[in-house]
């Protein structure tokens, strides 16, 4: 089993997979200052025409070891998520021609309150908590993406990856 180390989230390292912004400590362009500051458009997300965005909650339990055994992607939309009550480990791999690329998987340590947008086609799966028994994620996807544009694969055991924090 291959092992990888979760790296700190940075603009340069995450750029091939998407973008992100700290919701709890924004530093992006803003309108207004003082008692009311609006941080405008720090992350954009393409969705299919005519689709509504939905906001869902994903609750994930902390495993004894972080072993990557599966991955998924979406053909027609990006996905945004934010760990709400703990830091989380996210693993991703570049978009490919429908064939999984576990050998290109990288992992990121994502601070609580950081909104992450993964580009269309990026391989990923449920981010896991770092400190707490459970982490709740806010998930932003077009309505019913989980039913009509979620392509999941289970890896052969030879392709499993252990992530070290």
Beta strands, then each sheet from edge to edge (+ up, - down):
strand 1: 2-5
strand 2: 7-8
strand 3: 18-22
strand 4: 30-31
strand 5: 38-39
strand 6: 53-61
strand 7: 66-68
strand 8: 70-73
strand 9: 79-83
strand 10: 88-93
strand 11: 106-110
strand 12: 114-118
strand 13: 123-124
strand 14: 128-129
strand 15: 134-142
strand 16: 151-154
strand 17: 161-164
sheet 1: 1+ 17+ 7-
sheet 2: 2+ 11+ 10- 13+
sheet 3: 2+ 11+ 10- 14+
sheet 4: 3+ 12- 9+ 15- 6+
sheet 5: 4+ 5-
sheet 6: 8+ 16-
end
